[in-house]
Amino acid sequence: MIKTVLVGLAISCAASRAYGQMSAPPIISALPDISSISPSNTAGLLQYCISKELVSSASGGAVLDGLAKKRDLTNSRDFTAGASGQILGDKNFSIGSAPGFLQSQACDLVLKRAKNSL
């Protein structure tokens, strides 16, 4: 009887730990402050995110077109850095070097920033 209770408790504890690991919130503090990046870097990053399919071309493409019409953003160092996945913010950050979930979160933030820039 005691052995059955201990085995059940061990399984319950293991399941709780696994659930806790799976439900932990992502660590977005590893990302730089997207609100501080330039419009050119934003446009380049959006192009990068679309090309890597981290943002859908349907939603991101329209925003990128709107940014391009608004300003000439593609002829700068910031755009080139962004197009290669480099965020030039409060701390430099490479989207391509980040774990998958951070890549997606970074691109979601870039898309939001780009939409707010229109």
C-alpha positions in Angstrom: 0.0 0.0 0.0 2.8 2.5 0.9 4.7 1.5 -2.2 1.6 2.2 -4.4 1.1 5.6 -2.7 4.8 6.6 -3.2 4.8 5.5 -6.8 1.6 7.6 -7.4 3.1 10.6 -5.6 6.3 10.3 -7.7 4.3 10.2 -11.0 2.2 13.1 -9.8 5.3 15.2 -9.0 7.0 14.3 -12.3 3.9 15.3 -14.2 3.7 18.6 -12.3 7.3 19.4 -13.1 6.8 18.6 -16.8 3.6 20.7 -16.9 5.4 23.6 -15.2 8.2 23.5 -17.8 5.8 23.4 -20.7 3.6 26.2 -19.4 6.4 28.6 -18.4 6.1 32.0 -20.1 8.8 32.8 -22.8 11.7 34.9 -21.7 11.2 38.0 -23.8 13.5 40.1 -21.6 16.3 38.6 -23.8 14.9 40.8 -26.6 16.0 44.4 -27.1 13.6 47.3 -26.9 11.9 47.2 -30.3 10.4 50.7 -29.7 13.9 52.2 -30.0 14.8 50.9 -33.4 14.9 53.2 -36.5 12.2 53.0 -39.2 14.9 51.8 -41.6 15.9 48.9 -39.3 12.2 48.1 -38.8 11.7 47.8 -42.5 14.7 45.7 -43.0 13.8 43.4 -40.1 10.3 43.0 -41.5 11.7 42.0 -44.8 13.9 39.5 -43.0 11.0 38.1 -41.0 8.9 37.7 -44.1 11.7 36.0 -46.0 12.2 33.5 -43.1 8.5 32.9 -42.8 8.4 34.2 -39.3 5.7 36.7 -40.4 3.2 35.9 -43.0 3.8 37.6 -46.3 0.1 38.6 -46.4 0.2 40.6 -43.3 3.8 41.7 -43.4 4.0 42.5 -47.1 1.3 45.1 -46.9 2.9 46.8 -44.0 6.3 46.7 -45.7 4.9 48.2 -48.8 3.3 51.0 -46.7 6.6 51.7 -45.0 8.4 51.8 -48.4 5.9 54.3 -49.8 6.2 56.5 -46.7 9.9 56.9 -46.8 13.0 55.9 -48.6 14.2 53.4 -46.0 16.1 50.9 -48.1 19.2 52.9 -48.7 20.8 52.8 -45.3 23.0 50.8 -43.0 20.1 50.2 -40.6 18.0 48.6 -43.4 20.8 46.4 -44.5 21.4 45.3 -40.9 17.7 44.6 -40.5 17.5 42.7 -43.7 20.1 40.3 -42.3 18.2 39.9 -39.1 20.1 42.3 -36.9 18.1 44.5 -34.5 19.9 47.7 -33.8 18.2 48.8 -30.6 19.2 49.4 -27.0 21.3 46.2 -27.4 22.2 44.6 -30.7 20.4 41.3 -31.3 20.6 38.7 -34.1 17.2 37.1 -34.8 18.8 34.2 -36.7 21.0 33.3 -33.7 18.1 33.2 -31.2 16.0 30.2 -30.2 12.9 29.6 -32.4 10.4 31.0 -29.9 12.4 34.2 -29.5 12.7 34.6 -33.3 8.9 34.4 -33.6 8.4 36.9 -30.7 11.0 39.3 -32.1 9.3 39.2 -35.5 5.8 39.7 -34.0 7.2 42.8 -32.1 8.8 44.1 -35.3 5.5 43.7 -37.2 3.6 45.6 -34.5 6.3 48.3 -34.5 6.1 48.6 -38.3 2.3 48.9 -38.2 2.5 51.7 -35.6 5.0 53.5 -37.9 2.5 53.8 -40.7 
